[in-house]
């Protein structure tokens, strides 16, 4: 057998180096691509988790705002009752108006409340009109019933 010439050995060596270089480049590309893909998957999972957390926080915030509106309506109802006891009919009417406005701001779907119950309490508040009278028992009873009904809504919808 004839010995391979030096040129041929150099060509084989260069060929082997080229193949090794291409293989190394391919391996590096694969590793980099895998890392990017893994990072992209992790980033997508983080984004999905953050979106879910944001939605949960927004829902909780809306429920708390509805609970705040109910509690505020309750405060205004008791202010109306106190003003009525002091025979300050104008202030009592204004307080009833404030209570009705707070109740109107409550969205039953957002608050997790029964829509019919909320609508009934809203109508009840809208129907209360304080008038000058010598016997305040009927009007006081209306206000206290409204306060009890608002309390019942607060208890059923508290987040």
Secondary structure, 3 states (H helix, E strand, C coil): CCCCCHHHHHHHHHHHHHHHHHHHHHHHHHHHHHHHHHHHHHHHHHHHHHHHHHHHHHHHHHHHHHHHHHHHHHHHHHHHHHHHHCCCHHHHHHHHHHHHHHHHCCCHHHHCCCHHHHHHHHHHHHCCCCCCCCCCHHHHHHHHHHHHHHHHHHHHHCC
